[in-house]
């Protein structure tokens, strides 16, 4: 018995993880894929009925689905661009030696510690059109009050702002870790050669920190695409469909309309898009790292 255990020790130690992945990830995924080819609604007691790719065909003709795709795309692009630029800028600033550096780093990381749902609820109160502190500040500058989350034109920028507030510190920390690996002698040599701060930034900082920057972008890209908690806690996809992303649409289709076949098709399509984007970005990341 002891010989058998010694021979299969690796498998024994890996078994709990394998079982967990199979039960909690692989099985639900396969069930969702299978259900996406069926017509099943909780509004009746009939078992799932196989309909082939009908659910997917319906999605391609559904304006609401394509609207959710567009809003997801705009939300992702807006959040990633702002978080990356701010994260790099803040990381470069606090990478220098000055008074209370560690205190400032701690303050910047605090938003990441908060639960996204709690963050959404707090910002919902701050951006409330009538009594929110945001409009108190706006009125103090003599500007008209804004609707923020209650406006179809302002809701996406407002949600992007909330996401940026919470997750820019994570980008900043990853970029800062990359900056700390750059030898100071390189900056000194470039300075002696007459390179300006801008030239040192674009020819030393960005190229050498690019692996950390690209890793931060990849992690945030995957995370932003599947953002659910902040949006659901603040707007639940409203007003109307103005902030309804793919995740929100899948949730509404499942738990409000009880169309589980359609919701599964949306989820599968969403999963395929995430995998495709991640693969494309990984290819770009490898190419950039090789070039540098």
C-alpha positions in Angstrom: 0.0 0.0 0.0 2.8 2.4 0.9 4.5 1.7 -2.4 1.3 2.5 -4.3 0.9 5.7 -2.4 4.5 6.7 -3.1 4.1 5.9 -6.7 0.9 7.9 -7.1 1.7 10.7 -4.6 1.5 13.5 -7.2 -1.9 12.3 -8.3 -3.2 12.0 -4.7 -2.1 15.6 -3.9 -3.6 16.9 -7.2 -6.9 15.0 -6.9 -8.8 17.5 -4.7 -7.9 20.3 -7.1 -8.9 18.3 -10.1 -12.2 17.3 -8.5 -12.9 20.9 -7.6 -12.2 22.1 -11.1 -14.4 19.4 -12.6 -17.3 19.9 -10.3 -17.2 23.7 -10.0 -16.0 24.8 -13.4 -16.0 22.1 -16.1 -19.4 20.6 -15.3 -21.3 23.9 -15.1 -19.6 25.0 -18.3 -20.6 21.9 -20.2 -24.1 22.1 -18.8 -24.4 25.8 -19.9 -23.1 24.9 -23.4 -25.6 22.1 -23.7 -28.4 24.3 -22.4 -27.6 26.9 -25.0 -28.8 24.5 -27.7 -32.2 24.1 -26.0 -35.4 26.0 -25.5 -36.2 26.0 -21.8 -38.3 28.4 -19.8 -39.2 28.2 -16.1 -42.6 29.6 -17.0 -43.7 26.1 -18.0 -43.0 22.6 -16.6 -41.7 21.2 -19.9 -38.2 19.8 -19.9 -35.5 21.4 -22.1 -36.3 21.0 -25.8 -33.4 20.7 -28.2 -33.5 23.5 -30.9 -30.0 23.4 -32.3 -28.4 26.8 -33.0 -31.8 28.6 -33.0 -30.8 30.5 -29.9 -27.6 31.8 -31.5 -29.4 32.8 -34.6 -32.0 34.7 -32.6 -29.1 36.6 -30.8 -27.7 37.7 -34.2 -31.1 39.2 -35.0 -31.6 40.8 -31.6 -31.0 44.5 -31.4 -30.9 44.5 -27.6 -28.1 41.9 -27.7 -26.0 44.0 -30.1 -26.7 47.1 -28.0 -25.4 45.3 -24.9 -22.3 44.3 -27.0 -21.7 47.9 -28.0 -22.1 49.2 -24.4 -19.7 46.5 -23.1 -17.2 47.5 -25.7 -17.4 51.2 -24.8 -17.2 50.5 -21.1 -14.2 48.3 -21.6 -12.3 50.7 -23.8 -13.0 53.7 -21.6 -12.0 52.0 -18.4 -8.9 50.4 -19.8 -7.5 53.5 -21.5 -8.1 55.8 -18.4 -6.9 53.2 -15.9 -3.7 52.5 -17.9 -2.8 56.1 -18.4 -3.5 57.1 -14.8 -1.8 54.0 -13.4 1.4 54.6 -15.4 1.3 58.3 -14.5 0.8 57.7 -10.7 3.4 54.9 -10.7 6.0 57.2 -12.3 5.3 59.9 -9.8 5.4 57.8 -6.6 8.4 55.8 -7.8 10.6 58.7 -6.8 12.0 59.1 -3.3 10.2 61.7 -1.3 8.5 62.2 2.1 5.7 59.8 3.1 6.0 57.6 0.0 4.7 54.5 1.8 1.8 56.4 3.3 0.8 57.7 -0.2 1.1 54.1 -1.6 -1.2 52.8 1.2 -3.8 55.5 0.5 -3.8 54.8 -3.2 -4.4 51.0 -2.7 -7.4 51.5 -0.3 -10.1 51.4 -3.1 -8.9 48.0 -4.2 -9.5 46.5 -0.8 -13.2 47.5 -0.8 -15.9 45.1 -2.1 -17.1 46.1 -5.5 -20.8 45.9 -4.4 -20.1 48.2 -1.5 -18.2 50.6 -3.8 -21.2 50.6 -6.1 -23.7 51.3 -3.4 -21.5 54.2 -2.0 -21.1 55.7 -5.4 -24.8 55.4 -6.0 -25.4 57.6 -3.0 -22.7 60.0 -4.0 -24.1 60.4 -7.6 -27.7 60.5 -6.5 -29.2 63.4 -8.6 -31.1 65.2 -5.8 -29.1 64.7 -2.5 -25.8 63.3 -3.7 -22.6 64.9 -2.7 -21.4 65.0 -6.3 -24.2 67.5 -7.2 -23.4 69.5 -4.0 -19.9 69.9 -5.4 -21.2 70.7 -8.9 -23.5 73.4 -7.4 -20.6 74.9 -5.4 -18.9 75.7 -8.8 -22.1 77.3 -10.1 -22.9 74.6 -12.6 -26.3 73.0 -13.1 -27.0 69.7 -11.3 -26.2 66.5 -13.3 -28.3 63.3 -13.5 -25.2 61.0 -13.6 -26.5 57.4 -13.2 -30.1 58.5 -13.9 -29.2 59.9 -17.4 -28.9 57.7 -20.4 -26.1 59.8 -21.8 -24.2 60.1 -18.5 -24.6 56.6 -17.0 -21.7 54.9 -18.9 -19.2 57.7 -18.2 -20.3 57.6 -14.6 -19.8 53.8 -14.4 -16.4 54.1 -16.1 -15.4 56.7 -13.5 -16.4 54.3 -10.6 -14.4 51.5 -12.2 -11.4 53.8 -12.7 -11.6 55.0 -9.1 -11.5 51.4 -7.7 -9.1 49.6 -10.1 -6.5 52.2 -11.2 -4.5 51.5 -8.0 -4.0 47.8 -9.1 -2.6 49.0 -12.5 -0.4 51.5 -10.6 1.0 48.8 -8.3 1.8 46.4 -11.2 3.5 49.2 -13.2 5.3 50.3 -10.1 6.7 46.8 -9.6 8.0 47.0 -13.1 9.6 50.4 -12.6 11.4 49.2 -9.5 13.3 46.6 -11.6 14.8 49.3 -13.9 18.4 50.1 -12.8 18.9 53.7 -11.9 22.2 53.8 -13.7 20.3 53.7 -17.0 18.6 57.0 -16.2 21.9 58.5 -15.0 23.7 57.5 -18.2 20.8 58.9 -20.4 20.9 62.1 -18.4 24.6 62.5 -18.9 24.1 61.9 -22.7 21.7 64.8 -22.7 18.4 62.9 -22.9 15.4 65.0 -21.7 12.9 63.6 -19.1 10.4 62.9 -21.9 13.0 61.0 -23.9 14.0 59.0 -20.8 10.4 58.2 -20.2 9.6 56.9 -23.8 13.0 55.3 -24.5 13.8 53.7 -21.0 10.7 53.7 -18.8 8.1 52.5 -21.2 10.2 49.8 -23.0 11.6 48.3 -19.9 8.3 48.4 -17.9 6.3 47.2 -20.9 6.0 43.6 -19.6 4.4 44.8 -16.3 2.2 47.3 -18.2 0.9 44.7 -20.7 0.3 42.2 -17.8 -1.7 44.9 -16.0 -3.7 45.7 -19.1 -4.4 42.0 -19.8 -5.7 41.4 -16.2 -7.8 44.5 -16.2 -9.1 43.7 -19.7 -10.4 40.3 -18.7 -11.8 41.7 -15.5 -13.5 44.8 -17.0 -15.2 42.7 -19.7 -17.0 40.6 -17.1 -17.8 43.5 -14.8 -21.1 42.8 -13.2 -21.3 43.8 -9.5 -20.6 47.5 -9.8 -23.2 47.9 -12.6 -25.8 45.8 -11.0 -25.4 47.5 -7.6 -25.8 51.0 -9.1 -28.1 50.8 -12.1 -29.1 47.2 -12.8 -28.7 48.1 -16.5 -30.8 51.2 -16.4 -32.0 53.8 -17.1 -33.8 51.8 -19.7 -31.1 49.7 -21.4 -28.5 52.5 -21.2 -26.0 50.6 -19.1 -27.1 47.0 -19.9 -23.9 45.1 -20.7 -23.7 41.5 -21.9 -23.4 40.2 -18.3 -26.4 42.2 -17.2 -28.4 41.1 -20.2 -27.6 37.4 -19.4 -28.7 37.9 -15.8 -31.9 39.6 -16.7 -32.7 36.9 -19.4 -32.1 34.2 -16.8 -33.7 35.5 -13.6 -36.3 37.9 -14.8 -37.5 36.4 -18.1 -36.5 32.8 -17.1 -35.3 32.1 -20.6 -32.5 29.8 -19.7 -31.7 28.6 -23.2 -31.3 32.2 -24.5 -29.3 33.2 -21.4 -27.0 30.2 -21.8 -26.4 31.2 -25.5 -25.5 34.7 -24.4 -23.1 33.4 -21.8 -21.4 31.0 -24.2 -21.0 33.8 -26.8 -19.6 36.1 -24.1 -17.1 33.4 -22.9 -15.9 32.9 -26.5 -15.4 36.6 -26.9 -13.4 36.8 -23.7 -11.2 33.9 -24.7 -10.6 35.4 -28.2 -9.7 38.8 -26.8 -7.3 37.2 -24.2 -5.6 35.1 -26.9 -5.2 38.1 -29.2 -3.7 40.3 -26.4 -1.4 37.5 -25.3 -0.1 37.3 -28.9 0.5 41.0 -29.0 2.2 40.9 -25.5 4.6 38.2 -26.6 5.4 40.1 -29.8 6.1 43.3 -28.0 8.3 41.6 -25.4 10.3 39.9 -28.1 10.8 43.2 -30.0 12.1 44.9 -26.8 
